[in-house]
Amino acid sequence: MKQTNELFINSQQTNLLNELKKSLKECKSFYFSVAFINYSGLQLLLDTFKSKLFSMTDTKFY
């Protein structure tokens, strides 16, 4: 897959969530490293995840 840089804005044609779901469906694997996430935000993507989802209550970002 060719890597491209694109700017996504929320509009009637597309939004960040739809573009993120599209990219997740097309990729072989992915990693997300986030400092904070809530379940309601994660629920929007759960149906898109192909495999495992790991969550930790305490992360060390250095």
HTML snippet that shows the backbone in 3Dmol.js (N, CA, C, O; Angstrom):
<script src="https://3Dmol.org/build/3Dmol-min.js"></script>
<div id="view" style="width:600px;height:400px;position:relative"></div>
<script>
const pdb = `
ATOM      1  N   MET A   1       0.837  -1.174   0.000  1.00  0.00           N
ATOM      2  CA  MET A   1       0.000   0.000   0.000  1.00  0.00           C
ATOM      3  C   MET A   1       0.886   1.243   0.000  1.00  0.00           C
ATOM      4  O   MET A   1       1.838   1.344   0.774  1.00  0.00           O
ATOM      5  N   LYS A   2       0.564   2.158  -0.857  1.00  0.00           N
ATOM      6  CA  LYS A   2       1.326   3.391  -0.946  1.00  0.00           C
ATOM      7  C   LYS A   2       0.969   4.315   0.205  1.00  0.00           C
ATOM      8  O   LYS A   2      -0.206   4.521   0.510  1.00  0.00           O
ATOM      9  N   GLN A   3       1.984   4.863   0.834  1.00  0.00           N
ATOM     10  CA  GLN A   3       1.761   5.779   1.944  1.00  0.00           C
ATOM     11  C   GLN A   3       1.588   7.192   1.405  1.00  0.00           C
ATOM     12  O   GLN A   3       2.405   7.668   0.616  1.00  0.00           O
ATOM     13  N   THR A   4       0.532   7.852   1.829  1.00  0.00           N
ATOM     14  CA  THR A   4       0.269   9.218   1.400  1.00  0.00           C
ATOM     15  C   THR A   4      -0.047  10.077   2.613  1.00  0.00           C
ATOM     16  O   THR A   4      -0.497   9.579   3.645  1.00  0.00           O
ATOM     17  N   ASN A   5       0.189  11.334   2.479  1.00  0.00           N
ATOM     18  CA  ASN A   5      -0.170  12.301   3.515  1.00  0.00           C
ATOM     19  C   ASN A   5      -1.380  13.077   3.031  1.00  0.00           C
ATOM     20  O   ASN A   5      -1.366  13.652   1.943  1.00  0.00           O
ATOM     21  N   GLU A   6      -2.418  13.089   3.838  1.00  0.00           N
ATOM     22  CA  GLU A   6      -3.637  13.791   3.470  1.00  0.00           C
ATOM     23  C   GLU A   6      -4.172  14.558   4.670  1.00  0.00           C
ATOM     24  O   GLU A   6      -3.980  14.159   5.819  1.00  0.00           O
ATOM     25  N   LEU A   7      -4.835  15.646   4.385  1.00  0.00           N
ATOM     26  CA  LEU A   7      -5.513  16.433   5.407  1.00  0.00           C
ATOM     27  C   LEU A   7      -6.999  16.122   5.321  1.00  0.00           C
ATOM     28  O   LEU A   7      -7.607  16.274   4.262  1.00  0.00           O
ATOM     29  N   PHE A   8      -7.584  15.689   6.432  1.00  0.00           N
ATOM     30  CA  PHE A   8      -9.009  15.380   6.459  1.00  0.00           C
ATOM     31  C   PHE A   8      -9.739  16.424   7.274  1.00  0.00           C
ATOM     32  O   PHE A   8      -9.330  16.765   8.384  1.00  0.00           O
ATOM     33  N   ILE A   9     -10.811  16.922   6.718  1.00  0.00           N
ATOM     34  CA  ILE A   9     -11.672  17.846   7.439  1.00  0.00           C
ATOM     35  C   ILE A   9     -13.080  17.277   7.445  1.00  0.00           C
ATOM     36  O   ILE A   9     -13.479  16.573   6.517  1.00  0.00           O
ATOM     37  N   ASN A  10     -13.813  17.578   8.475  1.00  0.00           N
ATOM     38  CA  ASN A  10     -15.197  17.110   8.541  1.00  0.00           C
ATOM     39  C   ASN A  10     -16.035  17.919   7.565  1.00  0.00           C
ATOM     40  O   ASN A  10     -16.102  19.145   7.650  1.00  0.00           O
ATOM     41  N   SER A  11     -16.674  17.215   6.638  1.00  0.00           N
ATOM     42  CA  SER A  11     -17.521  17.860   5.638  1.00  0.00           C
ATOM     43  C   SER A  11     -18.649  16.911   5.286  1.00  0.00           C
ATOM     44  O   SER A  11     -18.765  15.834   5.870  1.00  0.00           O
ATOM     45  N   GLN A  12     -19.476  17.302   4.339  1.00  0.00           N
ATOM     46  CA  GLN A  12     -20.571  16.437   3.918  1.00  0.00           C
ATOM     47  C   GLN A  12     -20.065  15.232   3.142  1.00  0.00           C
ATOM     48  O   GLN A  12     -20.717  14.189   3.122  1.00  0.00           O
ATOM     49  N   GLN A  13     -18.892  15.367   2.493  1.00  0.00           N
ATOM     50  CA  GLN A  13     -18.348  14.262   1.703  1.00  0.00           C
ATOM     51  C   GLN A  13     -17.605  13.239   2.561  1.00  0.00           C
ATOM     52  O   GLN A  13     -17.693  12.039   2.300  1.00  0.00           O
ATOM     53  N   THR A  14     -16.886  13.688   3.565  1.00  0.00           N
ATOM     54  CA  THR A  14     -16.087  12.772   4.378  1.00  0.00           C
ATOM     55  C   THR A  14     -15.812  13.390   5.747  1.00  0.00           C
ATOM     56  O   THR A  14     -16.053  14.575   5.976  1.00  0.00           O
ATOM     57  N   ASN A  15     -15.307  12.566   6.635  1.00  0.00           N
ATOM     58  CA  ASN A  15     -14.868  13.048   7.948  1.00  0.00           C
ATOM     59  C   ASN A  15     -13.747  12.142   8.448  1.00  0.00           C
ATOM     60  O   ASN A  15     -13.484  11.091   7.863  1.00  0.00           O
ATOM     61  N   LEU A  16     -13.110  12.540   9.498  1.00  0.00           N
ATOM     62  CA  LEU A  16     -11.959  11.789  10.007  1.00  0.00           C
ATOM     63  C   LEU A  16     -12.331  10.360  10.391  1.00  0.00           C
ATOM     64  O   LEU A  16     -11.572   9.434  10.107  1.00  0.00           O
ATOM     65  N   LEU A  17     -13.470  10.165  11.022  1.00  0.00           N
ATOM     66  CA  LEU A  17     -13.875   8.819  11.431  1.00  0.00           C
ATOM     67  C   LEU A  17     -14.022   7.894  10.225  1.00  0.00           C
ATOM     68  O   LEU A  17     -13.526   6.768  10.252  1.00  0.00           O
ATOM     69  N   ASN A  18     -14.687   8.345   9.179  1.00  0.00           N
ATOM     70  CA  ASN A  18     -14.868   7.506   7.985  1.00  0.00           C
ATOM     71  C   ASN A  18     -13.540   7.193   7.312  1.00  0.00           C
ATOM     72  O   ASN A  18     -13.330   6.068   6.860  1.00  0.00           O
ATOM     73  N   GLU A  19     -12.650   8.158   7.239  1.00  0.00           N
ATOM     74  CA  GLU A  19     -11.339   7.931   6.637  1.00  0.00           C
ATOM     75  C   GLU A  19     -10.502   6.974   7.482  1.00  0.00           C
ATOM     76  O   GLU A  19      -9.779   6.138   6.939  1.00  0.00           O
ATOM     77  N   LEU A  20     -10.592   7.088   8.779  1.00  0.00           N
ATOM     78  CA  LEU A  20      -9.872   6.182   9.667  1.00  0.00           C
ATOM     79  C   LEU A  20     -10.386   4.754   9.517  1.00  0.00           C
ATOM     80  O   LEU A  20      -9.588   3.821   9.436  1.00  0.00           O
ATOM     81  N   LYS A  21     -11.693   4.570   9.478  1.00  0.00           N
ATOM     82  CA  LYS A  21     -12.268   3.235   9.278  1.00  0.00           C
ATOM     83  C   LYS A  21     -11.845   2.644   7.938  1.00  0.00           C
ATOM     84  O   LYS A  21     -11.531   1.456   7.853  1.00  0.00           O
ATOM     85  N   LYS A  22     -11.836   3.455   6.908  1.00  0.00           N
ATOM     86  CA  LYS A  22     -11.424   2.994   5.583  1.00  0.00           C
ATOM     87  C   LYS A  22      -9.971   2.535   5.606  1.00  0.00           C
ATOM     88  O   LYS A  22      -9.645   1.482   5.058  1.00  0.00           O
ATOM     89  N   SER A  23      -9.107   3.306   6.227  1.00  0.00           N
ATOM     90  CA  SER A  23      -7.692   2.941   6.306  1.00  0.00           C
ATOM     91  C   SER A  23      -7.479   1.677   7.122  1.00  0.00           C
ATOM     92  O   SER A  23      -6.640   0.848   6.769  1.00  0.00           O
ATOM     93  N   LEU A  24      -8.228   1.516   8.208  1.00  0.00           N
ATOM     94  CA  LEU A  24      -8.095   0.316   9.039  1.00  0.00           C
ATOM     95  C   LEU A  24      -8.539  -0.931   8.290  1.00  0.00           C
ATOM     96  O   LEU A  24      -7.954  -1.999   8.471  1.00  0.00           O
ATOM     97  N   LYS A  25      -9.556  -0.815   7.456  1.00  0.00           N
ATOM     98  CA  LYS A  25     -10.021  -1.970   6.681  1.00  0.00           C
ATOM     99  C   LYS A  25      -9.029  -2.366   5.601  1.00  0.00           C
ATOM    100  O   LYS A  25      -8.968  -3.532   5.213  1.00  0.00           O
ATOM    101  N   GLU A  26      -8.250  -1.405   5.111  1.00  0.00           N
ATOM    102  CA  GLU A  26      -7.305  -1.677   4.026  1.00  0.00           C
ATOM    103  C   GLU A  26      -5.936  -2.141   4.513  1.00  0.00           C
ATOM    104  O   GLU A  26      -5.181  -2.724   3.735  1.00  0.00           O
ATOM    105  N   CYS A  27      -5.599  -1.902   5.764  1.00  0.00           N
ATOM    106  CA  CYS A  27      -4.251  -2.218   6.234  1.00  0.00           C
ATOM    107  C   CYS A  27      -4.133  -3.662   6.723  1.00  0.00           C
ATOM    108  O   CYS A  27      -5.129  -4.316   7.031  1.00  0.00           O
ATOM    109  N   LYS A  28      -2.895  -4.136   6.785  1.00  0.00           N
ATOM    110  CA  LYS A  28      -2.619  -5.474   7.307  1.00  0.00           C
ATOM    111  C   LYS A  28      -2.564  -5.474   8.824  1.00  0.00           C
ATOM    112  O   LYS A  28      -3.057  -6.399   9.469  1.00  0.00           O
ATOM    113  N   SER A  29      -1.962  -4.432   9.395  1.00  0.00           N
ATOM    114  CA  SER A  29      -1.874  -4.312  10.845  1.00  0.00           C
ATOM    115  C   SER A  29      -1.703  -2.845  11.193  1.00  0.00           C
ATOM    116  O   SER A  29      -1.412  -2.015  10.331  1.00  0.00           O
ATOM    117  N   PHE A  30      -1.887  -2.542  12.459  1.00  0.00           N
ATOM    118  CA  PHE A  30      -1.767  -1.160  12.903  1.00  0.00           C
ATOM    119  C   PHE A  30      -1.526  -1.126  14.398  1.00  0.00           C
ATOM    120  O   PHE A  30      -1.813  -2.092  15.106  1.00  0.00           O
ATOM    121  N   TYR A  31      -1.001  -0.021  14.871  1.00  0.00           N
ATOM    122  CA  TYR A  31      -0.798   0.234  16.291  1.00  0.00           C
ATOM    123  C   TYR A  31      -1.318   1.626  16.604  1.00  0.00           C
ATOM    124  O   TYR A  31      -1.090   2.567  15.844  1.00  0.00           O
ATOM    125  N   PHE A  32      -2.007   1.753  17.711  1.00  0.00           N
ATOM    126  CA  PHE A  32      -2.399   3.048  18.240  1.00  0.00           C
ATOM    127  C   PHE A  32      -1.718   3.207  19.593  1.00  0.00           C
ATOM    128  O   PHE A  32      -1.799   2.312  20.434  1.00  0.00           O
ATOM    129  N   SER A  33      -1.066   4.303  19.805  1.00  0.00           N
ATOM    130  CA  SER A  33      -0.511   4.632  21.115  1.00  0.00           C
ATOM    131  C   SER A  33      -1.169   5.932  21.554  1.00  0.00           C
ATOM    132  O   SER A  33      -0.924   6.991  20.976  1.00  0.00           O
ATOM    133  N   VAL A  34      -1.987   5.843  22.558  1.00  0.00           N
ATOM    134  CA  VAL A  34      -2.692   7.021  23.043  1.00  0.00           C
ATOM    135  C   VAL A  34      -2.526   7.123  24.548  1.00  0.00           C
ATOM    136  O   VAL A  34      -2.423   6.113  25.245  1.00  0.00           O
ATOM    137  N   ALA A  35      -2.500   8.335  25.033  1.00  0.00           N
ATOM    138  CA  ALA A  35      -2.365   8.543  26.469  1.00  0.00           C
ATOM    139  C   ALA A  35      -3.717   8.428  27.167  1.00  0.00           C
ATOM    140  O   ALA A  35      -3.797   7.935  28.293  1.00  0.00           O
ATOM    141  N   PHE A  36      -4.762   8.873  26.514  1.00  0.00           N
ATOM    142  CA  PHE A  36      -6.098   8.839  27.114  1.00  0.00           C
ATOM    143  C   PHE A  36      -7.114   8.435  26.060  1.00  0.00           C
ATOM    144  O   PHE A  36      -7.051   8.897  24.921  1.00  0.00           O
ATOM    145  N   ILE A  37      -8.036   7.586  26.430  1.00  0.00           N
ATOM    146  CA  ILE A  37      -9.136   7.215  25.539  1.00  0.00           C
ATOM    147  C   ILE A  37     -10.325   6.820  26.408  1.00  0.00           C
ATOM    148  O   ILE A  37     -10.156   6.235  27.478  1.00  0.00           O
ATOM    149  N   ASN A  38     -11.501   7.137  25.949  1.00  0.00           N
ATOM    150  CA  ASN A  38     -12.685   6.695  26.685  1.00  0.00           C
ATOM    151  C   ASN A  38     -13.443   5.667  25.847  1.00  0.00           C
ATOM    152  O   ASN A  38     -13.264   5.593  24.632  1.00  0.00           O
ATOM    153  N   TYR A  39     -14.270   4.896  26.491  1.00  0.00           N
ATOM    154  CA  TYR A  39     -14.947   3.798  25.812  1.00  0.00           C
ATOM    155  C   TYR A  39     -15.877   4.296  24.718  1.00  0.00           C
ATOM    156  O   TYR A  39     -15.992   3.648  23.677  1.00  0.00           O
ATOM    157  N   SER A  40     -16.534   5.409  24.918  1.00  0.00           N
ATOM    158  CA  SER A  40     -17.457   5.905  23.893  1.00  0.00           C
ATOM    159  C   SER A  40     -16.711   6.243  22.602  1.00  0.00           C
ATOM    160  O   SER A  40     -17.251   6.057  21.512  1.00  0.00           O
ATOM    161  N   GLY A  41     -15.489   6.732  22.714  1.00  0.00           N
ATOM    162  CA  GLY A  41     -14.692   6.991  21.520  1.00  0.00           C
ATOM    163  C   GLY A  41     -14.228   5.709  20.865  1.00  0.00           C
ATOM    164  O   GLY A  41     -14.180   5.623  19.638  1.00  0.00           O
ATOM    165  N   LEU A  42     -13.892   4.725  21.652  1.00  0.00           N
ATOM    166  CA  LEU A  42     -13.453   3.435  21.144  1.00  0.00           C
ATOM    167  C   LEU A  42     -14.593   2.668  20.477  1.00  0.00           C
ATOM    168  O   LEU A  42     -14.363   1.947  19.506  1.00  0.00           O
ATOM    169  N   GLN A  43     -15.799   2.810  20.978  1.00  0.00           N
ATOM    170  CA  GLN A  43     -16.958   2.113  20.413  1.00  0.00           C
ATOM    171  C   GLN A  43     -17.148   2.432  18.938  1.00  0.00           C
ATOM    172  O   GLN A  43     -17.620   1.587  18.178  1.00  0.00           O
ATOM    173  N   LEU A  44     -16.790   3.632  18.528  1.00  0.00           N
ATOM    174  CA  LEU A  44     -16.954   4.034  17.133  1.00  0.00           C
ATOM    175  C   LEU A  44     -16.086   3.206  16.192  1.00  0.00           C
ATOM    176  O   LEU A  44     -16.390   3.099  15.003  1.00  0.00           O
ATOM    177  N   LEU A  45     -15.008   2.618  16.714  1.00  0.00           N
ATOM    178  CA  LEU A  45     -14.074   1.864  15.879  1.00  0.00           C
ATOM    179  C   LEU A  45     -14.100   0.356  16.104  1.00  0.00           C
ATOM    180  O   LEU A  45     -13.482  -0.379  15.334  1.00  0.00           O
ATOM    181  N   LEU A  46     -14.787  -0.125  17.121  1.00  0.00           N
ATOM    182  CA  LEU A  46     -14.715  -1.546  17.484  1.00  0.00           C
ATOM    183  C   LEU A  46     -15.081  -2.489  16.343  1.00  0.00           C
ATOM    184  O   LEU A  46     -14.452  -3.537  16.197  1.00  0.00           O
ATOM    185  N   ASP A  47     -16.068  -2.153  15.542  1.00  0.00           N
ATOM    186  CA  ASP A  47     -16.467  -3.051  14.455  1.00  0.00           C
ATOM    187  C   ASP A  47     -15.427  -3.107  13.337  1.00  0.00           C
ATOM    188  O   ASP A  47     -15.481  -3.999  12.490  1.00  0.00           O
ATOM    189  N   THR A  48     -14.487  -2.168  13.324  1.00  0.00           N
ATOM    190  CA  THR A  48     -13.462  -2.101  12.288  1.00  0.00           C
ATOM    191  C   THR A  48     -12.238  -2.935  12.635  1.00  0.00           C
ATOM    192  O   THR A  48     -11.519  -3.361  11.732  1.00  0.00           O
ATOM    193  N   PHE A  49     -11.981  -3.179  13.911  1.00  0.00           N
ATOM    194  CA  PHE A  49     -10.788  -3.920  14.322  1.00  0.00           C
ATOM    195  C   PHE A  49     -10.883  -5.359  13.857  1.00  0.00           C
ATOM    196  O   PHE A  49     -11.899  -6.027  14.047  1.00  0.00           O
ATOM    197  N   LYS A  50      -9.787  -5.831  13.237  1.00  0.00           N
ATOM    198  CA  LYS A  50      -9.751  -7.182  12.682  1.00  0.00           C
ATOM    199  C   LYS A  50      -9.283  -8.218  13.691  1.00  0.00           C
ATOM    200  O   LYS A  50      -9.661  -9.386  13.604  1.00  0.00           O
ATOM    201  N   SER A  51      -8.484  -7.811  14.622  1.00  0.00           N
ATOM    202  CA  SER A  51      -7.893  -8.818  15.505  1.00  0.00           C
ATOM    203  C   SER A  51      -7.960  -8.396  16.947  1.00  0.00           C
ATOM    204  O   SER A  51      -9.050  -8.198  17.483  1.00  0.00           O
ATOM    205  N   LYS A  52      -6.842  -8.256  17.578  1.00  0.00           N
ATOM    206  CA  LYS A  52      -6.791  -8.060  19.018  1.00  0.00           C
ATOM    207  C   LYS A  52      -6.744  -6.588  19.395  1.00  0.00           C
ATOM    208  O   LYS A  52      -6.231  -5.747  18.656  1.00  0.00           O
ATOM    209  N   LEU A  53      -7.283  -6.313  20.538  1.00  0.00           N
ATOM    210  CA  LEU A  53      -7.249  -4.971  21.097  1.00  0.00           C
ATOM    211  C   LEU A  53      -6.692  -5.082  22.509  1.00  0.00           C
ATOM    212  O   LEU A  53      -7.247  -5.790  23.349  1.00  0.00           O
ATOM    213  N   PHE A  54      -5.608  -4.391  22.764  1.00  0.00           N
ATOM    214  CA  PHE A  54      -4.985  -4.396  24.074  1.00  0.00           C
ATOM    215  C   PHE A  54      -5.211  -3.055  24.741  1.00  0.00           C
ATOM    216  O   PHE A  54      -5.140  -2.010  24.095  1.00  0.00           O
ATOM    217  N   SER A  55      -5.479  -3.087  26.016  1.00  0.00           N
ATOM    218  CA  SER A  55      -5.698  -1.864  26.761  1.00  0.00           C
ATOM    219  C   SER A  55      -4.951  -1.954  28.081  1.00  0.00           C
ATOM    220  O   SER A  55      -4.890  -3.014  28.705  1.00  0.00           O
ATOM    221  N   MET A  56      -4.387  -0.830  28.497  1.00  0.00           N
ATOM    222  CA  MET A  56      -3.694  -0.777  29.783  1.00  0.00           C
ATOM    223  C   MET A  56      -4.226   0.409  30.569  1.00  0.00           C
ATOM    224  O   MET A  56      -4.616   1.425  29.994  1.00  0.00           O
ATOM    225  N   THR A  57      -4.238   0.274  31.865  1.00  0.00           N
ATOM    226  CA  THR A  57      -4.688   1.385  32.685  1.00  0.00           C
ATOM    227  C   THR A  57      -3.575   2.371  32.976  1.00  0.00           C
ATOM    228  O   THR A  57      -3.844   3.526  33.307  1.00  0.00           O
ATOM    229  N   ASP A  58      -2.342   1.942  32.859  1.00  0.00           N
ATOM    230  CA  ASP A  58      -1.203   2.809  33.128  1.00  0.00           C
ATOM    231  C   ASP A  58      -0.178   2.646  32.026  1.00  0.00           C
ATOM    232  O   ASP A  58       0.329   1.545  31.812  1.00  0.00           O
ATOM    233  N   THR A  59       0.132   3.718  31.328  1.00  0.00           N
ATOM    234  CA  THR A  59       1.132   3.645  30.279  1.00  0.00           C
ATOM    235  C   THR A  59       2.300   4.552  30.623  1.00  0.00           C
ATOM    236  O   THR A  59       2.147   5.565  31.307  1.00  0.00           O
ATOM    237  N   LYS A  60       3.438   4.176  30.146  1.00  0.00           N
ATOM    238  CA  LYS A  60       4.657   4.950  30.374  1.00  0.00           C
ATOM    239  C   LYS A  60       5.124   5.506  29.039  1.00  0.00           C
ATOM    240  O   LYS A  60       5.700   4.777  28.232  1.00  0.00           O
ATOM    241  N   PHE A  61       4.886   6.775  28.800  1.00  0.00           N
ATOM    242  CA  PHE A  61       5.364   7.428  27.582  1.00  0.00           C
ATOM    243  C   PHE A  61       6.600   8.228  27.932  1.00  0.00           C
ATOM    244  O   PHE A  61       6.539   9.174  28.717  1.00  0.00           O
ATOM    245  N   TYR A  62       7.713   7.847  27.350  1.00  0.00           N
ATOM    246  CA  TYR A  62       8.974   8.550  27.614  1.00  0.00           C
ATOM    247  C   TYR A  62       9.529   9.084  26.318  1.00  0.00           C
ATOM    248  O   TYR A  62      10.589   9.710  26.312  1.00  0.00           O
TER     249      TYR A  62
END
`;
const viewer = $3Dmol.createViewer("view");
viewer.addModel(pdb, "pdb");
viewer.setStyle({}, {cartoon: {color: "spectrum"}});
viewer.zoomTo();
viewer.render();
</script>
